[in-house]
Amino acid sequence: MGITLRNVSKNFGPVGVIHDVSMDIPTGDFAVFVGPSGCGKSTLLRMIAGLEDTSGGTISIEGRDVTDVEPAKRGVAMVFQSYALYPHLTVYENMAFSLRLKKTPKPKIDEMVHQAARILHLEEQLKKRPSELSGGQRQRVAIGRAIVRQPKVFLFDEPLSNLDAELRVQMRIELARLHKQIGATMIYVTHDQVEAMTLADHIFVLKGGRLQQAGRPLRLYDDPDNQFVGGFIGSPAMNFLDGVVAGRAGDMLRIALEGLGKEISARVSCDVGEGTGVKVGIRPEHLYPADDGFQATVEMEEDLGGVSYLHARLADGREIVVEMRGRRESLNGKTVALSADAGDVLVFAKNGGRLR
């Protein structure tokens, strides 16, 4: 059953911030809410936690309607961006705090704290205070404090934002392992789509308080429903070019690229009239050198060893990114001709919707 949201909305006074959102998160799933700042993902998480009231719709956890249930009785535990640890208490005491409030017997507290410490590799840190720990260790203590409560659902609100890049990667791996180990339902909020792609069983992409698309990470990457999802999911981002439909042969659409003097083909089955303006989406890894392709001048190279990213400028002044692997010669300052296979070219209507 997991978590079910049906037509959930949230208003702050006259301003709507969540608009008619419905979703199903299976039990044991690792779900990620992703989107730009201000899209409503943290507000949605707080509504599931009970920290924000709903203005409309219903929220159910494991088949139980919790829309009007107070936070402490929803069976959820939340881990915030801020560690919010008690500085005067040891790691053990921080993790045991909620259990002591519930008057849990001391032997049970000891068992649960040590179990969580083993899962999070904190056994050697239990007698230390937060000031003696690294950022990653403090975040693990905050997660451990949630684990000992044995909730049905873990809610993470951008928990890795305060960590440096290397530690974020390490903590992502640890969170993925934790999920596999305890098997609880987890919802994770982030604006970092790389975190979303690497952690999620299912991703929910939000924009302006509306759900844009939900699905498995590679499904969203390969088959986005609209231009926003196509551009947001993927790093480097998808390239977009303006085009006009020049003709059709079966399910193959010929598209004239505006300002570039070239055509490109795409597989589109739906009816699109000749002369219709469209947006063409091509991921950096799908572009390759082709004698009859459109031209771009390389302005900068990012050489990362096994992969290189070419930042190039088109004749119409726009920038694109091209991914190349196994290349060693420099193309900096050179003009290259580029193309992509029809099956890798995505087409979007001018309003942003996908044309399939």
Order of alpha helices (4+ residues) and beta strands (2+ residues): beta-beta-beta-alpha-beta-beta-beta-alpha-alpha-alpha-beta-alpha-beta-alpha-beta-beta-alpha-alpha-beta-beta-beta-beta-beta-beta-beta-beta-beta-beta
